[in-house]
Amino acid sequence: MRLATVARMLLMVVPAAMVAGLDSQPEHDGFTTYCWKSKDNPLAKDLNETMKLVESHDRGCPVQLRLETTGTMVTKDGELVVGVLEALRVKWTAVASDVTSSANAFNLTRLYTIVTPISQYVQIPHSNLHACEFGPRPCTPFDRGENPTDNTPNQEMNFTTGKAQFEEPDLRFSKPGQYSLLAHVVLPGEAPSIRYDFVVYKKIVVKDVAPPPPPSEPVPVASTNNNNTLYAVLGCVATLVLIAVAALVVNLQKRKNYASSKEVDIDEATTTVPNLTTSYPSTHNRPDTIYSQDQTFSFAPSSEHSSCSDRRMPPPMSTFEVRLGHHYHQPPPLPPPAHRDQFHYDDIEYRQPPPQYDPDRMYPT
């Protein structure tokens, strides 16, 4: 009786362990790889779990995956936090350098190729990103999980020096929540109906973005018009002030220039030669009286000149005056003296009028 009871308990425990193993949450660290060998076409999109042949993870997988994401904040548990509709850049890399040198759960020792509608003889016919709600039902190549999102476009590639790198530069989530993000890579097998699937997981936390600030209240139209009118008035006043200042400066400059020119005229007038007046009788062709500002000298109209001591006042008759320094011609000079007593007074040069001059005519320069 006891043996039967123990046997029943063992039968009940074993199926429970199998279910727990299948439904357990995979590691979301970005480098623990999970892999499956199944009997299906490598180009098939809808897979059935009943076609699985072998499954493994970590070092049991012949190809290792690495998943990297960039966002605004990383929590202590390695979770990436982004906002709703915030752009997320995702990179994932497939490394197949240990296929020929290390043992694996699939006994895979080489890489195979397949012809696709896009490429010929490609080693990786399928690679993209999947996402679903993080929870007890993880998303896999055979199950899309709870609340799955749209998959990213497929990418085909070959290994280069044992590596193949993929990138999605603009991944966005439209709703807040916690998501399982996985990178999926498919390799063809040794037969057309054999395929190998590899995935790696990372947890993404999507939060609502802060609401935008409320729009500022529009300024009343009347207030705007008043401000515009005030600015226009101030602009006109400022323009008038500038014009008045400019006119004042120009006027002062003109006054200064005019005063300077008048001073120059006065200086020129004070530096002219002193007036020298010579009077000639209107009835003679030669002068009989010559006088300056303070002296008058008389000469006889005969051929012999009188001495300088013979002085007399000029006769009251009409005279011909020549003023030096006022742009009038002086009369021509007297003939040279015949002896030393003839008149010559310092450096003053006395001239006589030209022959037959008109005493009432002024001779211009």
Beta strands, then each sheet from edge to edge (+ up, - down):
strand 1: 29-38
strand 2: 52-57
strand 3: 64-70
strand 4: 73-74
strand 5: 80-83
strand 6: 88-95
strand 7: 126-133
strand 8: 163-171
strand 9: 177-188
strand 10: 195-207
strand 11: 289-291
strand 12: 296-298
sheet 1: 2+ 1- 10+ 5+ 4-
sheet 2: 2+ 1- 10+ 9- 7+
sheet 3: 3+ 6- 8+
sheet 4: 11+ 12-
end
